[in-house]
Amino acid sequence: KKREKNYRQQLDSKTHVRVGTMQITTLDSLVETGQIVFSENTVVKIDVEGFEPSVMYGGEKTLTTTPPRVILSEFYPVMINRHHSRRNMAYVYLLLMRKFG
């Protein structure tokens, strides 16, 4: 399931920003449609500027049924908490990493 997402990216200091639209989908959707294949030797790298919990939630089925060998992820609590309404989302993300990683 794909959808469009508006984004705003700070390029430097506080004066230059890039604004646009990107297409987003879930990890589960990519696996279900055969766009990527998971196996016991899969290595997953997640670096999505604070949206890491969303990646985990969007891949819950895949990560549960075919756990990857390794999950590498950025962990920047300030950005994670900034992008999610739940106050302790950075802690929740650590729990998700423990569950899936």
FIDOSE-278127 format. One record per residue (C-alpha): residue in one letter; x negated, y negated, z. Coordinates in nm, 2 decimals. Example, Ala and Ser with C-alpha at 12.3 -4.5 7.8 and 13.67 -1.06 7.14 Angstrom:
<pts>
[pt 'A' [-1.23 0.45 0.78]]
[pt 'S' [-1.37 0.11 0.71]]
</pts>
This chain:
<pts>
[pt 'K' [0.00 0.00 0.00]]
[pt 'K' [-0.17 -0.32 -0.12]]
[pt 'R' [-0.08 -0.67 -0.03]]
[pt 'E' [-0.22 -1.02 -0.07]]
[pt 'K' [-0.39 -1.20 0.21]]
[pt 'N' [-0.49 -1.56 0.22]]
[pt 'Y' [-0.82 -1.63 0.37]]
[pt 'R' [-1.03 -1.92 0.49]]
[pt 'Q' [-1.41 -1.86 0.52]]
[pt 'Q' [-1.64 -2.11 0.68]]
[pt 'L' [-1.95 -2.13 0.47]]
[pt 'D' [-2.17 -2.36 0.67]]
[pt 'S' [-2.14 -2.59 0.97]]
[pt 'K' [-1.79 -2.74 0.98]]
[pt 'T' [-1.76 -2.91 0.64]]
[pt 'H' [-1.75 -2.64 0.37]]
[pt 'V' [-1.48 -2.38 0.35]]
[pt 'R' [-1.37 -2.14 0.08]]
[pt 'V' [-1.00 -2.08 0.06]]
[pt 'G' [-0.84 -1.81 -0.16]]
[pt 'T' [-0.64 -1.49 -0.18]]
[pt 'M' [-0.77 -1.14 -0.17]]
[pt 'Q' [-0.60 -0.80 -0.22]]
[pt 'I' [-0.61 -0.58 0.09]]
[pt 'T' [-0.51 -0.21 0.14]]
[pt 'T' [-0.56 0.05 0.41]]
[pt 'L' [-0.82 0.32 0.44]]
[pt 'D' [-0.54 0.58 0.46]]
[pt 'S' [-0.40 0.45 0.13]]
[pt 'L' [-0.74 0.47 -0.04]]
[pt 'V' [-0.77 0.83 0.07]]
[pt 'E' [-0.41 0.93 -0.02]]
[pt 'T' [-0.45 0.79 -0.37]]
[pt 'G' [-0.78 0.96 -0.42]]
[pt 'Q' [-0.98 0.64 -0.46]]
[pt 'I' [-1.22 0.76 -0.20]]
[pt 'V' [-1.28 1.11 -0.06]]
[pt 'F' [-1.35 1.19 0.30]]
[pt 'S' [-1.55 1.49 0.42]]
[pt 'E' [-1.73 1.59 0.74]]
[pt 'N' [-2.04 1.42 0.59]]
[pt 'T' [-1.88 1.09 0.53]]
[pt 'V' [-2.04 0.78 0.67]]
[pt 'V' [-1.82 0.47 0.72]]
[pt 'K' [-1.96 0.12 0.74]]
[pt 'I' [-1.72 -0.15 0.87]]
[pt 'D' [-1.81 -0.52 0.85]]
[pt 'V' [-1.50 -0.73 0.81]]
[pt 'E' [-1.56 -1.04 1.02]]
[pt 'G' [-1.34 -0.96 1.32]]
[pt 'F' [-1.07 -0.75 1.14]]
[pt 'E' [-1.24 -0.42 1.24]]
[pt 'P' [-0.95 -0.31 1.46]]
[pt 'S' [-0.72 -0.35 1.16]]
[pt 'V' [-0.94 -0.12 0.96]]
[pt 'M' [-0.93 0.15 1.23]]
[pt 'Y' [-0.55 0.12 1.26]]
[pt 'G' [-0.52 0.14 0.88]]
[pt 'G' [-0.73 0.45 0.88]]
[pt 'E' [-0.59 0.63 1.18]]
[pt 'K' [-0.45 0.93 0.98]]
[pt 'T' [-0.77 0.98 0.79]]
[pt 'L' [-1.00 0.93 1.09]]
[pt 'T' [-0.80 1.18 1.29]]
[pt 'T' [-0.76 1.45 1.02]]
[pt 'T' [-1.11 1.42 0.87]]
[pt 'P' [-1.34 1.25 1.11]]
[pt 'P' [-1.65 1.10 0.95]]
[pt 'R' [-2.00 1.20 1.05]]
[pt 'V' [-2.08 0.84 1.15]]
[pt 'I' [-1.90 0.51 1.18]]
[pt 'L' [-2.12 0.20 1.17]]
[pt 'S' [-1.95 -0.12 1.27]]
[pt 'E' [-2.02 -0.48 1.35]]
[pt 'F' [-1.90 -0.57 1.70]]
[pt 'Y' [-1.84 -0.94 1.75]]
[pt 'P' [-1.58 -0.98 2.03]]
[pt 'V' [-1.53 -1.35 1.98]]
[pt 'M' [-1.43 -1.30 1.61]]
[pt 'I' [-1.22 -0.99 1.69]]
[pt 'N' [-1.02 -1.18 1.96]]
[pt 'R' [-0.98 -1.48 1.74]]
[pt 'H' [-0.81 -1.28 1.46]]
[pt 'H' [-0.57 -1.08 1.68]]
[pt 'S' [-0.29 -1.21 1.90]]
[pt 'R' [-0.37 -0.95 2.17]]
[pt 'R' [-0.61 -1.11 2.42]]
[pt 'N' [-0.82 -0.80 2.49]]
[pt 'M' [-0.84 -0.67 2.13]]
[pt 'A' [-1.23 -0.64 2.14]]
[pt 'Y' [-1.19 -0.40 2.43]]
[pt 'V' [-0.92 -0.21 2.24]]
[pt 'Y' [-1.15 -0.18 1.95]]
[pt 'L' [-1.42 -0.02 2.17]]
[pt 'L' [-1.15 0.23 2.28]]
[pt 'L' [-1.07 0.30 1.91]]
[pt 'M' [-1.44 0.35 1.83]]
[pt 'R' [-1.46 0.60 2.11]]
[pt 'K' [-1.15 0.78 1.99]]
[pt 'F' [-1.26 0.80 1.62]]
[pt 'G' [-1.63 0.75 1.63]]
</pts>
